[in-house]
């Protein structure tokens, strides 16, 4: 599949396997490009990164260097090095979701003669710049699906973009497009309305009871990672053939 991506900071993605040949666990973290107005949100981002480092888990994220996104990436890189983090960001957002830590580097394929602004690899890990949002989301999901045991998706607090990505992954699981776990890190009850919505949809007959377990809630990063590690696909998800795209 042609993703139309540029990789100005490095052409390779993070190491795909541990020394024993087992695929590395990869968690895609969805979260806000803003810090929010409660210090607990940034604290949760740092705690998630520290817990991922403790369990030797790689991060896939949206490539921004500000807000919760930047905090997760920066913290994990400081603990595990740049190869533990892979950010994927569309060209249109490069100048929006960034801080002064960006450096100018030419696009790998030479299409952008003025160069692309990408984060400092030693601060934020490896970055892939892609053409559009669809490519970004598809690439993030593919990297997780190809990851080792315990790979999956975790959402910290965020806005429209975070919710859109989170719900899309739930839908993809429901439709049988992927079989990875999805967890919200419920900082100060942030995701209670979403969990209530799911229960209400089950009660109203729009979501099957077994499908209600597609999205789980965790009180802390250790619980979130444990849920992903133990996740089993519901027998009520659809078993459809989606090809290879």
C-alpha positions as CSV (number, residue, x, y, z in Angstrom):
1,X,0.0,0.0,0.0
2,X,1.4,3.4,-1.0
3,X,1.1,5.6,2.1
4,X,2.6,8.7,0.5
5,X,4.8,9.3,3.5
6,X,8.0,11.1,4.1
7,X,10.5,10.1,6.8
8,X,12.8,13.1,7.3
9,X,14.2,12.0,10.6
10,X,14.9,8.4,9.7
11,X,13.7,6.0,7.1
12,X,13.3,3.0,9.4
13,X,10.6,2.6,12.0
14,X,11.5,1.5,15.6
15,X,13.0,-1.9,16.0
16,X,10.4,-4.6,15.3
17,X,11.7,-7.4,17.5
18,X,13.5,-7.9,20.8
19,X,16.8,-9.7,20.9
20,X,15.1,-13.1,21.2
21,X,13.1,-12.5,18.0
22,X,9.8,-11.7,19.7
23,X,8.0,-8.8,18.2
24,X,8.1,-5.7,20.4
25,X,5.0,-4.6,22.2
26,X,3.7,-1.3,20.7
27,X,1.0,0.9,22.2
28,X,-0.6,3.7,20.2
29,X,-1.5,6.6,22.6
30,X,-4.2,9.0,21.6
31,X,-4.3,12.3,23.5
32,X,-4.6,16.0,23.4
33,X,-2.1,18.4,21.8
34,X,-3.0,20.7,24.7
35,X,-2.0,20.2,28.3
36,X,-5.5,20.7,29.6
37,X,-6.3,22.9,32.6
38,X,-5.6,20.3,35.3
39,X,-2.0,19.3,36.1
40,X,-3.3,15.8,36.6
41,X,-3.5,15.3,32.8
42,X,0.2,16.0,32.2
43,X,1.1,14.0,35.3
44,X,-0.9,11.0,33.8
45,X,1.0,11.4,30.5
46,X,4.3,11.2,32.3
47,X,3.2,8.2,34.4
48,X,2.0,6.4,31.3
49,X,5.4,6.9,29.7
50,X,7.3,5.7,32.8
51,X,5.1,2.6,33.0
52,X,5.7,1.9,29.3
53,X,9.4,2.2,29.9
54,X,9.2,-0.1,32.8
55,X,7.6,-2.8,30.7
56,X,9.8,-2.1,27.7
57,X,6.9,-1.0,25.4
58,X,7.3,1.2,22.3
59,X,5.1,4.2,21.7
60,X,3.3,5.1,18.5
61,X,1.6,8.5,18.6
62,X,0.5,11.5,16.6
63,X,3.9,13.2,16.3
64,X,3.2,16.4,18.1
65,X,5.6,17.9,20.6
66,X,3.1,20.0,22.7
67,X,0.5,19.1,25.2
68,X,0.0,15.6,26.4
69,X,1.3,14.2,23.1
70,X,4.7,15.9,23.6
71,X,4.8,15.0,27.3
72,X,4.4,11.2,26.6
73,X,6.9,11.2,23.8
74,X,9.5,13.3,25.6
75,X,9.3,11.3,28.8
76,X,9.6,8.0,27.1
77,X,12.6,9.1,25.0
78,X,14.4,10.4,28.1
79,X,14.0,6.9,29.6
80,X,14.4,4.5,26.7
81,X,16.0,6.5,23.8
82,X,14.6,7.7,20.5
83,X,14.0,4.3,19.0
84,X,11.2,3.7,21.6
85,X,9.0,6.4,20.0
86,X,7.5,6.7,16.5
87,X,5.5,9.9,15.8
88,X,3.4,10.1,12.7
89,X,2.1,13.5,11.7
90,X,0.5,15.0,8.6
91,X,2.3,17.8,6.8
92,X,-0.6,20.2,7.5
93,X,-0.2,19.8,11.3
94,X,3.6,20.0,11.4
95,X,3.6,23.8,12.0
96,X,0.6,23.6,14.4
97,X,1.4,20.8,16.8
98,X,5.0,21.8,17.4
99,X,7.3,23.7,19.7
100,X,10.8,25.3,19.1
101,X,12.5,21.9,19.3
102,X,11.8,21.4,15.6
103,X,14.7,21.3,13.1
104,X,14.5,21.8,9.4
105,X,15.5,18.8,7.3
106,X,14.9,18.0,3.7
107,X,12.2,15.5,2.8
108,X,13.7,12.1,2.2
109,X,12.4,11.8,-1.3
110,X,13.3,15.3,-2.3
111,X,9.7,16.4,-3.1
112,X,9.9,19.3,-0.7
113,X,12.9,21.4,-1.7
114,X,12.4,23.8,1.3
115,X,12.7,21.0,3.7
116,X,10.3,19.7,6.4
117,X,10.2,20.8,10.0
118,X,10.5,17.7,12.2
119,X,11.0,17.3,15.9
120,X,14.5,16.8,17.4
121,X,14.9,13.0,17.4
122,X,16.9,13.0,20.6
123,X,14.0,14.7,22.4
124,X,10.9,13.2,20.7
125,X,12.0,10.0,18.9
126,X,11.6,9.2,15.2
127,X,9.1,11.1,13.1
128,X,7.3,10.2,9.9
129,X,5.6,13.0,8.0
130,X,2.6,11.9,5.9
131,X,0.3,13.6,3.4
132,X,-3.0,13.4,5.3
133,X,-5.0,12.3,8.3
134,X,-6.2,9.0,6.8
135,X,-2.6,7.9,6.1
136,X,-1.6,8.9,9.6
137,X,-4.3,6.9,11.3
138,X,-3.8,3.9,9.1
139,X,-0.1,3.8,9.6
140,X,-0.5,4.1,13.4
141,X,-3.0,1.3,13.5
142,X,-0.9,-0.9,11.2
143,X,2.1,-0.5,13.4
144,X,0.2,-1.6,16.5
145,X,-1.5,-4.5,14.7
146,X,1.9,-5.8,13.7
147,X,3.3,-5.4,17.2
148,X,3.9,-8.2,19.8
149,X,1.9,-9.4,22.7
150,X,0.1,-6.7,24.7
151,X,0.0,-4.2,21.8
152,X,-3.0,-2.0,21.7
153,X,-4.4,1.5,22.0
154,X,-4.6,3.8,25.1
155,X,-6.4,7.1,25.2
156,X,-5.4,9.9,27.6
157,X,-7.7,12.9,27.9
158,X,-8.1,15.0,24.7
159,X,-10.6,16.7,22.4
160,X,-12.3,16.0,19.1
161,X,-9.3,14.3,17.5
162,X,-8.7,12.0,20.4
163,X,-12.3,10.9,20.6
164,X,-12.5,10.4,16.8
165,X,-9.4,8.2,16.8
166,X,-10.6,6.3,19.8
167,X,-14.0,5.6,18.5
168,X,-12.7,4.6,15.1
169,X,-10.5,1.9,16.6
170,X,-13.5,0.6,18.6
171,X,-15.4,0.4,15.3
172,X,-12.6,-1.3,13.6
173,X,-12.5,-3.9,16.4
174,X,-16.2,-4.3,16.2
175,X,-16.0,-5.0,12.5
176,X,-13.1,-7.4,12.8
177,X,-10.5,-5.1,11.2
178,X,-8.1,-5.5,14.1
179,X,-8.1,-7.6,17.3
180,X,-6.2,-5.4,19.7
181,X,-7.4,-4.0,23.0
182,X,-8.5,-0.4,23.5
183,X,-8.3,1.4,26.9
184,X,-9.1,4.8,28.2
185,X,-7.0,6.1,31.0
186,X,-9.8,7.6,33.1
187,X,-8.0,10.5,34.7
188,X,-10.2,12.1,37.3
189,X,-13.2,10.5,35.7
190,X,-12.6,12.2,32.3
191,X,-14.0,9.3,30.3
192,X,-17.0,8.5,32.5
193,X,-19.4,10.1,30.0
194,X,-18.1,7.8,27.2
195,X,-18.4,4.7,29.3
196,X,-21.9,5.8,30.3
197,X,-22.7,6.3,26.6
198,X,-21.7,2.7,25.9
199,X,-23.8,1.3,28.7
200,X,-26.7,3.4,27.5
201,X,-26.3,2.2,23.9
202,X,-26.3,-1.4,25.2
203,X,-29.4,-0.8,27.2
204,X,-31.1,0.8,24.1
205,X,-30.1,-2.2,21.9
206,X,-27.6,-0.4,19.7
207,X,-24.5,-2.2,21.0
208,X,-24.4,-5.9,21.8
209,X,-23.5,-6.8,25.4
210,X,-20.3,-8.6,24.4
211,X,-19.2,-5.7,22.3
212,X,-19.4,-3.4,25.3
213,X,-16.1,-4.9,26.4
214,X,-14.3,-3.5,23.2
215,X,-13.5,-0.3,25.1
216,X,-12.2,-0.7,28.7
217,X,-11.5,1.9,31.4
218,X,-8.4,1.9,33.6
219,X,-7.7,3.9,36.7
220,X,-3.9,4.0,36.1
221,X,-1.3,3.0,33.5
222,X,-0.4,-0.3,35.1
223,X,-4.1,-1.4,34.9
224,X,-4.3,-0.2,31.3
225,X,-1.2,-2.2,30.2
226,X,-2.5,-5.2,32.1
227,X,-5.9,-5.0,30.2
228,X,-4.1,-4.9,26.9
229,X,-1.9,-7.8,27.8
230,X,-4.9,-9.9,28.9
231,X,-7.3,-8.8,26.1
232,X,-9.4,-11.4,24.3
233,X,-11.5,-10.5,21.3
234,X,-15.3,-10.8,22.0
235,X,-17.1,-13.6,20.2
236,X,-19.7,-11.0,19.3
237,X,-17.5,-8.9,17.0
238,X,-18.2,-9.3,13.3
239,X,-16.0,-11.8,11.4
240,X,-15.6,-10.1,8.0
241,X,-13.0,-10.2,5.3
242,X,-11.4,-6.9,4.7
243,X,-8.6,-7.8,2.4
244,X,-5.1,-6.3,2.9
245,X,-5.7,-2.6,2.5
